[in-house]
Amino acid sequence: MDNRTRREFMAMTLAGTAAVCAPGRLSAAEAGSLDALARAKGLRFGSCLGSGPSGAPGSNPKMEPFASAYTDPKLLALTAEQCGLVVPENELKWYSLRPKADVFTFVRADKLMAYAAENNYAVRGHTLLWNSARWMLPWLNNIDFGPQPRANAEKMLVDHIDKVCRRYGDRIFSWDVVNESIDPKTGELEDTVFTRALGPDVIDIAFRAAREAAPHAQLVYNDYPDLAPDNEKHYAGVLKLLERLKKNNAPIDAFGIQSHIGFKNMPDATSRFSTQGSAGWRRFLGEIVGMGLDLVITEFDINDKYVDGDIQTRDRAVADLGRAYLDFMLSYRQMRYVMAWGLVNKYSWLQGTSPRSDGSPKRCCPYDDEYRPTLLYQAMADAFRAAPNRPAMASLT
């Protein structure tokens, strides 16, 4: 069975499941795949895939409902039907790849990459450096770089990037080279073993090493500033980092906007996208595209922790916010693709973090626990239909 036939079979399998959708909801077959709708406008759509609990520092596996992408046929069928792109949820992060300084463990990453190749997905890489001490294993946080800390820290970082990038070569079209390196409270670089040894050069070094090892790839700085009015320091820190990279001719291509959005302290969250409410965010994005950088949405989901009411009320609020956000973001023709951080509610990382006061599961993804499209799915489809046309990314055509 070739790739096209396999994915068509999986899509037909899911269509049978989707045919029992609740009244008033479009089936996937009726709505068209999100990737197909995105492609019609020069965009692309995809989602993360995971192979089990993350293994993140301090994580509790019992609180991590991450799906194994290789044991849930309905999830595989849904991904095949809706997505053209995938990104490993945790499998390429340092804490997954490198349990010890001198040990690399590629089993989970290799398995996911083989599955993506078998099913003809384009793959994003996440991430070559998560420059935050909170997400570094103890061996790395406590490492002693010896009498030449700068040289030894640079060697470790460059060797890591080179080894990982060259292992997967042109099978990965885009890399989050650096993830979350700005402290949102101060706007300054995070205090990590690499920052202490290399200063701000750690970011330049990472991007230059990535370009050397993956000359074909789109290189991205990925972060999570949001639209709340108290995030000016985070905005300023991200802009300072990007401006420095551009001034130094570092090989950066795009800014990744994680897009874990929600409703905290925002009774009317969609007002953030009005002319007045979005002014600061619009200026922020305007400065970024003014540097000649593309935009990508890398980790889209919606946290309904602060939405009261029944399922229908919560789903409507999530859909309205998702539509407003995507309409706003897709209005930028520099936006290249949208990655959901999970397709199905029960498998979202949000289920294991900051629970709702009523104890009910969050309604955060475009599909419910029965693999039926939610109102958010319809909102996403409508946003892609309404998006302005743009030239497609050459590596994704």
Number of C-alpha atoms within 10 A of each C-alpha: 7 10 13 12 11 16 21 15 16 20 23 16 16 25 19 13 17 21 14 13 17 12 6 8 17 19 22 24 15 11 15 14 22 25 21 19 23 25 21 16 20 22 28 25 23 29 24 24 26 21 19 19 20 20 17 17 13 9 12 12 14 8 12 19 17 22 20 16 18 15 11 10 13 17 22 18 20 26 27 25 25 20 22 24 24 25 30 23 24 25 29 22 22 23 22 19 19 18 16 14 11 6 9 16 16 16 12 18 21 15 14 23 22 13 14 20 14 13 17 17 21 21 24 23 27 26 24 24 24 20 23 20 17 14 16 20 20 14 12 19 15 11 11 13 16 10 8 10 16 17 13 16 22 19 13 14 17 21 13 20 25 19 12 19 24 14 13 15 14 15 19 21 20 22 25 24 25 23 20 19 27 25 16 21 12 13 20 18 21 20 15 19 21 26 19 14 18 18 14 18 14 22 24 20 16 23 27 20 20 28 21 16 19 23 16 15 21 23 25 28 25 26 21 20 24 18 21 18 11 11 16 20 17 21 22 18 21 28 18 16 20 22 15 16 18 17 10 10 11 17 20 22 19 26 24 23 21 23 24 19 23 21 19 14 9 13 10 11 21 20 14 20 20 11 10 10 16 18 13 18 20 17 11 19 18 12 15 19 17 10 16 13 19 20 25 24 23 28 24 22 27 24 20 21 22 15 21 13 10 8 13 11 12 20 22 15 23 29 23 17 24 27 23 19 19 22 21 16 22 24 14 17 19 19 24 23 22 29 24 24 29 28 29 23 22 23 21 22 20 25 21 19 10 9 13 16 9 8 8 11 16 23 27 33 29 27 20 20 13 14 20 24 23 27 26 26 26 21 22 23 21 17 24 28 17 16 22 16 17 16 12 18 15 6 11 15 10
